[in-house]
């Protein structure tokens, strides 16, 4: 019975370690994103613009003050993309 308890304890500890590793890697992915202005389709922006207060409210394609989050470095390669809203 003691060996069974030890095996169960080891399995639970292993699962907790895997879960903790998965949770701590999430912020690293967030740091690898950047705002890309001027490439969003109308109504597909990620956050507020200078003329609206929430996501999904851009009024035209390529609106210069509307952004979408993209992987870092991608925005510079997109036609019309800019990392600043001006």
C-alpha positions as CSV (number, residue, x, y, z in Angstrom):
1,X,0.0,0.0,0.0
2,X,2.9,2.4,0.8
3,X,4.3,2.0,-2.8
4,X,0.9,2.8,-4.3
5,X,0.6,6.0,-2.3
6,X,4.2,6.9,-3.3
7,X,3.3,6.3,-7.0
8,X,0.2,8.4,-6.8
9,X,2.0,11.2,-5.0
10,X,4.7,11.2,-7.7
11,X,2.1,11.3,-10.5
12,X,0.3,14.2,-8.9
13,X,3.5,16.1,-8.3
14,X,4.4,15.6,-12.0
15,X,1.1,16.9,-13.2
16,X,1.4,20.0,-11.0
17,X,4.9,20.7,-12.4
18,X,3.6,20.4,-16.0
19,X,0.7,22.7,-15.2
20,X,2.9,25.3,-13.6
21,X,5.3,25.3,-16.5
22,X,2.4,25.8,-18.9
23,X,1.0,28.7,-16.9
24,X,4.3,30.5,-16.6
25,X,5.1,30.4,-20.3
26,X,1.9,32.4,-21.2
27,X,3.4,35.9,-20.4
28,X,6.3,35.2,-22.7
29,X,4.0,34.9,-25.7
30,X,2.3,38.1,-24.9
31,X,5.6,39.9,-25.0
32,X,6.2,38.7,-28.5
33,X,3.2,40.7,-29.9
34,X,3.0,44.3,-31.1
35,X,0.3,46.7,-32.2
36,X,0.0,47.1,-36.0
37,X,-1.9,50.2,-37.2
38,X,-3.4,50.7,-40.6
39,X,-4.0,47.1,-41.7
40,X,-7.2,46.3,-40.0
41,X,-10.5,45.6,-41.8
42,X,-13.5,47.7,-40.8
43,X,-14.9,46.4,-37.5
44,X,-12.0,44.1,-36.8
45,X,-9.7,46.3,-34.6
46,X,-8.5,45.0,-31.3
47,X,-9.0,48.1,-29.1
48,X,-10.2,51.7,-29.0
49,X,-9.4,54.2,-31.7
50,X,-9.2,58.0,-31.5
51,X,-12.9,58.2,-32.6
52,X,-14.3,55.2,-30.8
53,X,-14.0,53.6,-27.4
54,X,-14.0,49.8,-27.9
55,X,-12.8,47.0,-30.1
56,X,-14.5,46.1,-33.3
57,X,-15.6,49.7,-34.1
58,X,-13.2,50.8,-36.8
59,X,-15.3,52.3,-39.6
60,X,-13.1,51.7,-42.7
61,X,-10.5,49.3,-43.9
62,X,-6.9,50.5,-43.2
63,X,-8.0,53.1,-40.7
64,X,-4.7,54.7,-39.5
65,X,-5.6,54.8,-35.8
66,X,-7.0,51.2,-35.5
67,X,-4.7,48.4,-34.6
68,X,-4.6,44.6,-34.4
69,X,-2.0,42.6,-32.4
70,X,0.4,40.7,-34.6
71,X,3.6,38.8,-33.9
72,X,6.6,41.1,-33.3
73,X,8.3,42.0,-36.6
74,X,5.3,41.2,-38.9
75,X,3.8,44.7,-39.0
76,X,6.8,46.2,-40.8
77,X,6.3,43.6,-43.6
78,X,2.6,44.3,-44.1
79,X,1.6,46.9,-46.8
80,X,0.3,49.9,-45.0
81,X,1.4,48.6,-41.6
82,X,2.9,50.8,-38.9
83,X,3.8,50.4,-35.3
84,X,2.6,53.9,-34.5
85,X,-0.9,55.4,-35.1
86,X,0.4,58.6,-36.8
